[in-house]
Amino acid sequence: MPGQIYLITMVTRLRQPCFLNTDLARFAAQSLSDTERWHPSKCLCWVLMPDHWHGLVELGGDVDLSTTVQRVKGITARIVGLRDDTVRPLWASGFHDHALRREESIQEAARYIIANPVRAGLVKDPMDYPYWDAYFVDGTTCLEGT
């Protein structure tokens, strides 16, 4: 449904911590943050963890969620696979999604995503983690008020 916002989780194959490798994490992060990868949908906020990715995606146009996620996974897998062919396949099949309801706060969902590295004990402050991004939502960033 165009305009619907989803909390998406994609995991690596066998939950391998591929993105502990900083080069692979950097290439994957660059790919996942490219707005053209998501078009006509928008990725509002995301974090790349060692063995998974969380994001808030606003569906756009006539494309469905599965097609959008599979396209992004495929492109990212090719880019990472060109750097290290031992991580093929990169992603586990499928993904988890949760459609945000009207009463659910986009900012709260974004804060949850960005705080993942803190909860995992990777950093003490989300700003210290290099593999995330958040775009402006309703004129404010998702981190305001934290």
matplotlib code that plots the C-alpha trace (Angstrom):
import matplotlib.pyplot as plt

x = [0.0, 1.7, 2.4, 2.5, 5.6, 7.1, 9.7, 11.8, 14.4, 16.7, 19.2, 22.4, 22.5, 22.9, 23.2, 26.8, 28.3, 29.6, 29.5, 32.1, 34.4, 34.5, 35.1, 32.0, 30.0, 31.0, 30.1, 26.8, 26.0, 26.8, 24.5, 21.7, 21.8, 21.5, 18.0, 17.9, 17.9, 14.6, 12.8, 9.9, 9.8, 11.9, 14.1, 13.6, 16.0, 18.3, 21.0, 23.4, 24.3, 27.0, 24.4, 21.2, 19.7, 16.7, 15.0, 11.9, 10.6, 7.8, 6.3, 5.8, 4.4, 3.0, 5.7, 5.0, 7.1, 8.5, 9.7, 11.4, 13.2, 14.3, 15.7, 17.7, 18.9, 20.0, 21.9, 23.6, 24.5, 26.1, 28.1, 29.3, 29.9, 32.2, 34.4, 34.3, 32.8, 32.9, 29.8, 27.6, 24.7, 24.8, 21.2, 18.8, 15.7, 12.7, 12.5, 10.4, 8.1, 5.7, 3.4, 3.3, -0.2, -1.6, -1.1, 2.6, 5.1, 7.6, 10.1, 9.8, 10.3, 13.3, 14.8, 14.4, 16.3, 19.1, 19.6, 20.2, 24.0, 23.7, 21.4, 23.8, 26.7, 28.6, 28.7, 27.6, 26.1, 24.3, 26.2, 29.4, 28.2, 29.2, 26.6, 23.3, 21.4, 18.1, 16.3, 14.1, 10.6, 8.0, 10.8, 12.6, 15.3, 14.5, 17.1, 15.6, 14.3, 16.6]
y = [0.0, 3.2, 5.6, 2.8, 2.7, -0.6, -1.7, -4.2, -6.7, -8.6, -11.1, -12.5, -16.1, -18.3, -15.0, -14.8, -11.6, -10.5, -6.9, -7.1, -6.8, -3.0, -3.0, -5.1, -3.1, 0.1, -1.2, -2.6, 0.7, 2.7, 0.5, 0.5, 4.3, 4.9, 6.5, 5.1, 1.6, 2.2, 4.3, 4.8, 3.9, 5.7, 4.4, 6.8, 5.3, 2.3, 0.6, -2.2, -4.6, -7.3, -9.9, -8.0, -4.8, -2.8, 0.0, 2.1, 2.0, 4.1, 2.3, 4.3, 3.9, 0.7, -1.6, -4.0, -4.4, -7.8, -6.6, -3.5, -5.5, -8.3, -5.7, -4.0, -7.3, -8.4, -5.3, -5.2, -8.9, -8.3, -5.3, -7.1, -10.4, -8.5, -7.6, -11.0, -14.0, -16.1, -14.3, -15.7, -15.8, -12.7, -12.6, -15.2, -15.7, -13.6, -10.7, -9.6, -6.7, -4.8, -2.2, 0.8, 1.6, 5.1, 5.2, 4.1, 6.8, 6.9, 8.7, 6.0, 3.3, 5.2, 5.6, 1.9, 1.2, 3.6, 2.4, -1.2, -0.9, 0.4, -2.5, -4.9, -3.5, -2.4, 1.3, 3.4, 6.2, 5.6, 8.5, 6.5, 3.7, 4.3, 2.2, 4.0, 6.9, 8.7, 11.2, 14.0, 13.0, 15.7, 18.4, 16.7, 14.1, 10.8, 11.5, 14.8, 14.4, 11.4]
z = [0.0, -1.1, 1.8, 4.4, 6.6, 7.5, 10.0, 8.0, 9.3, 6.9, 8.4, 6.9, 5.8, 8.9, 10.9, 10.0, 11.3, 7.8, 8.7, 11.4, 8.4, 8.1, 4.4, 3.7, 6.2, 4.4, 1.0, 2.2, 4.1, 0.9, -1.1, 1.4, 1.8, -1.9, -2.4, -6.0, -4.6, -2.8, -5.5, -5.7, -2.0, 0.6, 3.3, 6.2, 8.7, 8.9, 10.9, 9.7, 12.5, 12.2, 11.1, 10.2, 9.0, 10.3, 8.5, 8.2, 4.6, 3.3, 0.3, -2.8, -6.3, -7.7, -6.4, -3.5, -0.4, -1.3, -4.7, -3.1, -0.4, -2.8, -5.2, -2.4, -1.0, -4.5, -5.3, -1.9, -2.2, -5.6, -4.4, -1.2, -3.2, -5.6, -2.6, -0.9, -2.6, 0.6, 1.8, -1.0, -0.5, 1.7, 2.9, 4.3, 2.2, 3.2, 5.6, 8.6, 8.3, 10.6, 9.2, 11.5, 12.7, 12.9, 16.6, 16.4, 16.3, 13.4, 15.7, 18.3, 15.7, 14.3, 17.8, 18.4, 15.2, 15.8, 19.4, 18.2, 18.5, 22.0, 23.1, 21.5, 23.5, 20.4, 21.4, 24.3, 22.2, 18.9, 17.4, 17.8, 15.5, 11.8, 10.0, 10.2, 8.8, 9.4, 7.3, 8.3, 9.3, 9.7, 9.9, 12.8, 13.0, 14.7, 17.4, 18.6, 22.1, 23.0]

ax = plt.figure().add_subplot(projection="3d")
ax.plot(x, y, z, "-o")
ax.set_aspect("equal")
plt.show()
